[in-house]
């Protein structure tokens, strides 16, 4: 009788253990498979453990009350802001430029820069940030990018070992030691170990990467796809036909809508965008708003017009309407919001290929109604390898033409979903996601430095410093949530 009791009790203990192991094994399979996002897999595993009664709801959710979990959430926001403002990219690019085309020097700098950035933001984010920079520099130096890619991954992990917030395990260790009564670790407690790991890693990886990684040279044409806004602007040489004019108090077109002026028909030029003094409050270091010129846009005194067309036509337009014309051409592209450059933050450019079945075949550009229907401007046409950038309004469109279009990123995304008449080349949605809020980079740097100082000096708890930094990143618009 007693043996039966113990046998039954033993079976009851083994069943939950078996179910737990099965759930764990399935989760591991899905993690490796990668088709389903890892966070979804983890949540499903958690729910299954509750459904089978292995964990109570209180036990399953207790981890969300842990300060380490909350701190990691805050750090993702802070790290996202550092990427979104382009701050990390600016730092990485500037430092890596010091290497020039020296392979050894470039390798060491890549390791050091990646490790430094990895000490403050997630390893995945660090690799995603540095990857395009390193590939571009390797190609320009005529070095195989594969020579650096695996060391790049190692460097981001080793850099994470150097600071308290560099990697989640460091935070977990800090929390366990604190709960066990050993006191809190400081922000740089891991730094000596991290420095040793980085130094040893560099020494070991220099010969190993040279020995085992491929040395095949990669041609530039294999890595450059010409799809980014910067590359498109250079490809079509927008600077040759891009000028800037300011509406003064004596201008004849002030307080008038663009549809009344019929500028395109009269002068054969286009207004690509308008810069106007910002009326919004709380925008750090941003003094102007960037607007796409549309038929209903009303021009005001002080507006800066970005004019696209031949200089003679632009000059005639400015003279007849008392505009102040900037004599020099405007730069083709800028990641910043500097008023003298064509920014790609809210307004972008992309290429559109007309299909043989397109209803636009045989129509002129002015009859395509792109601006009225979709809010899109046609800046140029590539036909048989020739770039046509002027006198477009009466030009007949043909199958196979590639149109350079301009509009807000939202409008470009919408037009890319209408594939009956054309195909949008490249990945405009991904390009929009790459656009950084450069003018807020100083604010992002200030907030992050303040967070690190607060964590080092322990004036407030570390979790509070991270949460305050994350909240400030959101409230100041450095890390927009939508």
C-alpha positions as CSV (number, residue, x, y, z in Angstrom):
1,X,0.0,0.0,0.0
2,X,2.8,2.4,1.0
3,X,4.7,1.4,-2.1
4,X,1.7,2.2,-4.3
5,X,1.4,5.6,-2.7
6,X,5.0,6.5,-3.3
7,X,4.8,5.2,-6.9
8,X,1.7,7.4,-7.5
9,X,3.4,10.4,-5.9
10,X,6.5,9.8,-8.0
11,X,4.4,9.7,-11.2
12,X,2.7,13.0,-10.3
13,X,6.1,14.6,-9.9
14,X,7.4,13.2,-13.2
15,X,4.5,14.3,-15.3
16,X,5.1,18.1,-14.7
17,X,8.8,17.6,-15.2
18,X,8.2,15.8,-18.5
19,X,5.8,18.5,-19.7
20,X,8.3,21.2,-18.7
21,X,11.1,19.4,-20.7
22,X,8.8,19.0,-23.7
23,X,7.9,22.7,-23.6
24,X,11.6,23.6,-23.2
25,X,12.6,21.4,-26.1
26,X,9.9,22.9,-28.4
27,X,10.9,26.4,-27.4
28,X,14.5,25.6,-28.3
29,X,13.5,24.2,-31.7
30,X,11.5,27.3,-32.5
31,X,14.4,29.5,-31.3
32,X,16.8,27.7,-33.7
33,X,14.3,27.6,-36.5
34,X,13.8,31.4,-36.4
35,X,10.5,31.6,-38.3
36,X,8.7,32.9,-35.3
37,X,10.0,35.8,-33.3
38,X,11.9,34.8,-30.2
39,X,9.8,37.0,-27.8
40,X,6.6,35.3,-29.1
41,X,8.1,31.9,-28.6
42,X,9.1,32.8,-25.0
43,X,5.6,34.1,-24.2
44,X,4.0,31.0,-25.7
45,X,6.2,28.8,-23.5
46,X,5.2,30.9,-20.5
47,X,1.5,30.6,-21.2
48,X,1.8,26.8,-21.7
49,X,3.4,26.4,-18.4
50,X,0.5,28.3,-16.8
51,X,-2.1,26.3,-18.8
52,X,-0.7,22.9,-17.6
53,X,-0.6,24.2,-14.0
54,X,3.1,23.9,-13.7
55,X,3.4,27.6,-12.7
56,X,0.7,29.7,-11.1
57,X,0.0,33.1,-12.7
58,X,1.8,34.8,-9.8
59,X,4.9,32.7,-10.3
60,X,4.8,33.1,-14.1
61,X,4.6,36.9,-13.9
62,X,6.9,37.5,-11.0
63,X,9.9,38.1,-13.3
64,X,8.2,41.3,-14.7
65,X,8.6,42.8,-11.2
66,X,12.3,42.3,-11.2
67,X,14.3,45.5,-11.5
68,X,16.7,43.9,-13.9
69,X,13.9,43.2,-16.4
70,X,12.7,46.8,-16.1
71,X,16.2,48.1,-16.5
72,X,16.7,46.1,-19.7
73,X,13.5,47.5,-21.2
74,X,14.7,51.0,-20.4
75,X,18.1,50.3,-21.9
76,X,16.5,49.1,-25.2
77,X,14.7,52.5,-25.4
78,X,18.0,54.4,-24.7
79,X,19.9,52.2,-27.2
80,X,17.2,52.7,-29.8
81,X,17.4,56.4,-29.4
82,X,21.2,56.3,-29.9
83,X,20.7,54.5,-33.2
84,X,17.7,56.6,-34.3
85,X,19.6,59.9,-33.9
86,X,22.5,58.4,-35.9
87,X,24.8,59.3,-32.9
88,X,26.4,55.8,-32.8
89,X,26.9,55.8,-36.6
90,X,28.5,59.2,-36.5
91,X,31.0,58.2,-33.8
92,X,31.8,54.9,-35.5
93,X,32.2,56.4,-39.0
94,X,34.5,59.2,-37.8
95,X,36.8,56.9,-35.8
96,X,37.0,54.3,-38.5
97,X,38.0,57.0,-41.0
98,X,41.3,57.2,-39.2
99,X,42.3,53.7,-40.4
100,X,42.4,54.7,-44.0
101,X,43.3,51.6,-46.2
102,X,45.7,49.9,-43.8
103,X,44.2,46.5,-43.2
104,X,45.7,45.8,-39.7
105,X,44.9,49.3,-38.5
106,X,41.4,49.0,-39.8
107,X,40.9,45.6,-38.1
108,X,42.1,47.0,-34.7
109,X,39.9,50.1,-35.0
110,X,36.9,48.0,-35.9
111,X,37.4,45.8,-32.8
112,X,37.9,48.8,-30.5
113,X,35.0,50.9,-31.9
114,X,32.6,48.0,-31.9
115,X,33.6,47.0,-28.4
116,X,33.2,50.6,-27.1
117,X,29.7,50.9,-28.6
118,X,28.8,47.4,-27.5
119,X,29.6,48.5,-23.9
120,X,26.6,50.8,-23.9
121,X,24.0,49.3,-26.3
122,X,22.8,45.8,-27.2
123,X,25.1,43.5,-29.1
124,X,22.6,42.9,-31.9
125,X,22.1,46.6,-32.4
126,X,25.8,47.3,-32.4
127,X,26.4,44.7,-35.1
128,X,23.5,46.0,-37.2
129,X,24.9,49.5,-36.9
130,X,28.5,48.7,-37.7
131,X,27.8,46.2,-40.5
132,X,27.1,48.6,-43.4
133,X,29.9,51.0,-42.3
134,X,32.5,48.2,-42.2
135,X,31.4,46.6,-45.5
136,X,31.6,50.0,-47.2
137,X,35.1,50.7,-45.8
138,X,36.3,47.3,-46.6
139,X,35.2,47.6,-50.2
140,X,36.7,51.1,-50.6
141,X,40.0,49.7,-49.2
142,X,39.8,46.7,-51.6
143,X,39.7,44.2,-48.6
144,X,37.2,41.3,-48.4
145,X,34.5,42.3,-45.8
146,X,34.5,38.7,-44.5
147,X,37.9,39.5,-43.0
148,X,36.0,41.7,-40.5
149,X,32.5,40.4,-40.1
150,X,33.1,37.5,-37.6
151,X,35.5,39.6,-35.5
152,X,32.8,42.3,-35.5
153,X,30.4,39.9,-33.8
154,X,33.0,38.9,-31.2
155,X,33.9,42.5,-30.5
156,X,30.3,43.5,-29.8
157,X,30.1,40.6,-27.3
158,X,33.4,41.4,-25.6
159,X,32.5,45.1,-25.4
160,X,29.3,44.1,-23.6
161,X,31.4,42.5,-20.9
162,X,33.1,45.8,-20.0
163,X,30.2,47.7,-18.4
164,X,27.2,47.0,-16.1
165,X,24.7,47.7,-18.8
166,X,26.6,46.2,-21.7
167,X,24.9,42.8,-21.6
168,X,21.9,41.4,-19.6
169,X,24.0,38.7,-17.8
170,X,26.0,41.5,-16.1
171,X,22.7,43.0,-14.8
172,X,21.6,39.6,-13.6
173,X,24.9,39.0,-11.7
174,X,24.6,42.5,-10.2
175,X,21.1,41.7,-9.0
176,X,22.0,38.3,-7.5
177,X,25.0,39.7,-5.6
178,X,22.9,42.5,-4.3
179,X,20.2,40.2,-3.0
180,X,22.8,38.0,-1.4
181,X,24.1,40.9,0.6
182,X,27.4,41.4,-1.2
183,X,26.6,45.0,-2.1
184,X,26.0,46.6,-5.5
185,X,28.4,46.5,-8.4
186,X,29.5,49.9,-9.9
187,X,29.0,50.8,-13.5
188,X,32.7,50.0,-14.3
189,X,33.1,46.9,-12.0
190,X,33.3,44.7,-15.1
191,X,35.7,47.0,-17.0
192,X,39.0,45.3,-16.0
193,X,37.7,41.9,-17.1
194,X,36.3,43.4,-20.2
195,X,39.5,45.2,-21.2
196,X,41.5,41.9,-20.7
197,X,38.9,40.0,-22.9
198,X,39.0,42.7,-25.6
199,X,42.9,42.8,-25.7
200,X,43.1,39.0,-25.8
201,X,40.4,38.8,-28.4
202,X,42.2,41.3,-30.7
203,X,45.5,39.4,-30.3
204,X,44.0,36.1,-31.1
205,X,41.6,37.2,-33.9
206,X,44.3,39.0,-35.9
207,X,46.1,35.9,-37.0
208,X,43.0,33.6,-37.0
209,X,40.9,35.8,-39.1
210,X,43.7,36.2,-41.6
211,X,44.3,32.5,-41.7
212,X,40.7,31.1,-41.9
213,X,38.6,33.8,-43.4
214,X,38.4,34.3,-47.1
215,X,40.7,36.7,-48.9
216,X,38.7,36.9,-52.1
217,X,38.4,40.5,-53.3
218,X,35.0,41.9,-53.7
219,X,34.2,44.3,-56.5
220,X,32.4,47.4,-55.7
221,X,29.6,46.7,-58.1
222,X,28.7,43.6,-56.0
223,X,28.0,45.5,-52.9
224,X,26.5,48.8,-54.0
225,X,22.8,48.5,-55.1
226,X,22.2,52.2,-55.8
227,X,19.0,52.2,-53.8
228,X,19.6,54.5,-50.9
229,X,18.4,58.1,-51.1
230,X,22.0,59.4,-51.0
231,X,23.1,57.1,-53.9
232,X,20.0,58.0,-55.9
233,X,20.7,61.7,-55.4
234,X,24.3,61.2,-56.6
235,X,23.2,59.0,-59.5
236,X,20.8,61.5,-60.9
237,X,23.2,64.5,-59.9
238,X,20.4,66.4,-58.3
239,X,22.8,69.1,-57.2
240,X,23.2,70.2,-60.8
241,X,19.6,71.4,-61.0
242,X,18.7,72.2,-57.4
243,X,18.6,75.8,-56.1
244,X,17.2,77.7,-53.1
245,X,15.1,80.9,-53.0
246,X,13.6,82.8,-50.2
247,X,10.2,84.6,-50.2
248,X,10.8,88.2,-49.0
249,X,8.2,90.8,-48.0
250,X,8.3,92.2,-51.5
251,X,7.7,88.9,-53.2
252,X,4.7,88.7,-55.5
253,X,3.8,85.1,-54.7
254,X,3.4,85.5,-50.9
255,X,0.0,84.4,-49.5
256,X,-0.7,82.5,-52.7
257,X,-1.4,78.8,-53.3
258,X,0.8,76.9,-55.7
259,X,-2.1,75.9,-57.9
260,X,-2.8,79.5,-58.6
261,X,0.8,80.2,-59.7
262,X,1.1,77.3,-62.2
263,X,4.9,77.4,-61.8
264,X,5.6,74.2,-63.6
265,X,3.8,75.2,-66.8
266,X,5.1,78.8,-66.8
267,X,8.7,78.3,-65.9
268,X,9.4,74.5,-66.4
269,X,10.7,74.1,-62.8
270,X,9.4,72.3,-59.8
271,X,9.2,73.2,-56.1
272,X,10.5,70.1,-54.4
273,X,10.0,71.2,-50.8
274,X,9.4,74.2,-48.6
275,X,11.3,75.1,-45.4
276,X,9.3,77.2,-42.9
277,X,10.1,78.3,-39.4
278,X,8.7,75.8,-37.0
279,X,5.7,76.7,-35.0
280,X,6.0,73.6,-32.8
281,X,7.3,73.9,-29.3
282,X,9.7,71.5,-27.7
283,X,11.6,70.5,-30.8
284,X,15.2,70.4,-29.7
285,X,17.5,72.2,-32.1
286,X,14.9,72.1,-34.9
287,X,14.0,75.6,-36.2
288,X,12.3,74.7,-39.5
289,X,9.7,72.4,-40.7
290,X,10.2,70.4,-43.9
291,X,7.1,70.4,-46.2
292,X,6.4,68.8,-49.5
293,X,5.0,71.4,-52.0
294,X,1.5,70.6,-53.0
295,X,-1.3,72.3,-55.0
296,X,-2.9,73.7,-51.8
297,X,0.3,74.8,-50.2
298,X,0.1,78.5,-49.4
299,X,3.4,80.4,-49.6
300,X,4.4,82.8,-46.8
301,X,7.1,85.4,-46.2
302,X,10.3,83.7,-45.0
303,X,9.6,80.4,-46.7
304,X,12.7,78.8,-48.3
305,X,11.8,77.2,-51.6
306,X,13.8,74.3,-53.0
307,X,13.6,74.7,-56.8
308,X,14.5,72.0,-59.2
309,X,15.2,72.9,-62.9
310,X,17.6,74.6,-65.2
311,X,19.3,77.7,-63.7
312,X,18.0,80.0,-66.4
313,X,14.4,79.1,-65.6
314,X,15.0,79.3,-61.9
315,X,16.6,82.7,-62.3
316,X,13.7,84.0,-64.4
317,X,11.2,82.8,-61.8
318,X,13.1,84.5,-59.0
319,X,13.5,87.8,-60.9
320,X,9.9,88.0,-62.0
321,X,8.5,87.3,-58.5
322,X,11.1,89.3,-56.4
323,X,12.6,86.2,-54.7
324,X,16.0,86.2,-53.1
325,X,17.9,83.5,-55.0
326,X,20.9,81.7,-53.4
327,X,23.6,81.7,-56.1
328,X,25.2,78.4,-55.3
329,X,23.6,75.0,-55.9
330,X,22.2,73.1,-52.9
331,X,24.0,70.0,-51.7
332,X,22.5,66.8,-53.1
333,X,21.9,65.0,-49.8
334,X,22.4,65.5,-46.1
335,X,21.6,63.3,-43.1
336,X,21.1,66.5,-41.0
337,X,18.4,69.0,-41.1
338,X,20.7,71.9,-42.0
339,X,18.6,74.5,-43.9
340,X,21.0,74.7,-46.9
341,X,20.7,71.0,-47.7
342,X,18.1,68.6,-49.1
343,X,17.2,66.5,-46.1
344,X,15.7,63.0,-46.4
345,X,14.1,62.8,-42.9
346,X,10.4,63.1,-43.7
347,X,10.6,63.5,-47.5
348,X,12.4,60.9,-49.5
349,X,13.2,59.8,-53.1
350,X,12.9,56.4,-54.8
351,X,12.9,54.8,-58.3
352,X,9.8,53.5,-60.0
353,X,9.9,51.2,-63.1
354,X,7.0,51.4,-65.6
355,X,5.7,47.9,-66.6
356,X,4.6,47.0,-70.2
357,X,1.0,46.9,-69.0
358,X,1.2,50.4,-67.4
359,X,-1.6,52.8,-68.2
360,X,1.0,55.6,-68.1
361,X,2.7,54.4,-71.3
362,X,2.3,57.0,-73.9
363,X,1.1,59.7,-71.5
364,X,3.1,62.8,-70.8
365,X,4.5,63.5,-67.3
366,X,2.1,66.4,-66.7
367,X,-0.8,64.1,-67.6
368,X,0.3,61.4,-65.2
369,X,-1.3,63.3,-62.3
370,X,1.2,61.8,-59.9
371,X,1.2,64.9,-57.7
372,X,-2.6,65.2,-57.5
373,X,-3.3,61.5,-57.0
374,X,-0.4,60.4,-54.9
375,X,1.4,63.5,-53.6
376,X,4.4,62.5,-55.6
377,X,6.8,64.6,-57.7
378,X,8.6,63.2,-60.8
379,X,12.2,64.6,-60.7
380,X,13.8,62.7,-63.5
381,X,13.6,59.8,-66.0
382,X,16.2,57.2,-66.8
383,X,15.7,55.8,-70.3
384,X,18.2,53.5,-72.0
385,X,21.0,54.5,-69.7
386,X,20.3,58.3,-70.3
387,X,19.2,60.6,-67.5
388,X,16.6,63.2,-68.4
389,X,16.3,65.9,-65.7
390,X,14.8,68.8,-67.6
391,X,11.8,69.6,-69.8
392,X,9.9,66.7,-68.3
393,X,6.3,68.0,-68.3
394,X,5.7,67.2,-72.0
395,X,7.8,64.1,-72.1
396,X,6.0,60.9,-73.1
397,X,6.5,58.0,-70.8
398,X,7.4,54.5,-72.1
399,X,7.5,51.0,-70.8
400,X,10.9,50.4,-69.1
401,X,11.3,54.0,-68.1
402,X,12.7,54.4,-64.6
403,X,11.2,57.5,-62.8
404,X,13.0,59.2,-60.0
405,X,10.1,60.2,-57.6
406,X,10.0,62.3,-54.5
407,X,7.4,62.5,-51.8
408,X,6.9,61.8,-48.1
409,X,8.0,58.3,-47.0
410,X,4.4,57.5,-46.3
411,X,3.3,58.3,-49.8
412,X,6.2,56.4,-51.3
413,X,5.3,53.4,-49.2
414,X,1.6,53.7,-50.4
415,X,2.6,54.0,-54.1
416,X,4.9,51.0,-53.7
417,X,1.8,48.9,-52.9
418,X,0.1,49.7,-56.2
419,X,2.0,47.4,-58.5
420,X,-0.4,47.3,-61.5
421,X,1.3,50.0,-63.5
422,X,4.8,50.1,-62.0
423,X,7.3,48.5,-59.6
424,X,9.0,50.6,-57.0
425,X,12.7,49.6,-57.0
426,X,14.7,49.0,-53.8
427,X,13.1,49.0,-50.4
428,X,11.7,52.5,-49.6
429,X,10.1,51.3,-46.3
430,X,13.5,50.0,-45.1
431,X,15.2,53.2,-46.4
432,X,12.7,55.3,-44.4
433,X,13.6,53.3,-41.3
434,X,17.3,54.1,-41.8
435,X,16.7,57.8,-41.8
436,X,18.1,59.3,-38.6
437,X,17.0,62.3,-36.5
438,X,20.5,63.8,-36.6
439,X,19.5,67.2,-35.2
440,X,18.6,65.5,-31.9
441,X,21.9,63.6,-31.6
442,X,23.4,66.2,-29.1
443,X,20.3,65.7,-26.9
444,X,20.6,61.9,-27.1
445,X,24.3,62.1,-26.1
446,X,23.5,64.5,-23.2
447,X,20.8,62.2,-21.8
448,X,23.0,59.1,-22.1
449,X,26.0,60.8,-20.5
450,X,23.8,62.0,-17.6
451,X,22.5,58.4,-17.2
452,X,26.0,56.9,-17.1
453,X,27.1,59.6,-14.6
454,X,24.1,58.9,-12.4
455,X,24.8,55.2,-12.4
456,X,28.5,55.7,-11.7
457,X,28.0,58.1,-8.8
458,X,25.0,56.2,-7.5
459,X,23.1,59.4,-6.7
460,X,20.0,57.5,-7.6
461,X,19.4,53.8,-8.1
462,X,20.6,52.4,-11.4
463,X,17.1,51.3,-12.5
464,X,15.8,54.8,-11.8
465,X,18.6,56.4,-13.8
466,X,17.8,54.1,-16.8
467,X,14.0,54.7,-16.6
468,X,14.5,58.5,-16.4
469,X,16.8,58.4,-19.4
470,X,14.3,56.3,-21.4
471,X,11.4,58.6,-20.4
472,X,13.4,61.6,-21.5
473,X,14.3,60.0,-24.8
474,X,10.6,59.5,-25.5
475,X,9.3,62.9,-24.2
476,X,11.9,64.9,-26.1
477,X,11.1,63.0,-29.3
478,X,14.6,61.5,-29.6
479,X,13.0,58.1,-29.7
480,X,9.5,58.5,-31.2
481,X,7.1,55.7,-30.4
482,X,5.1,56.0,-33.6
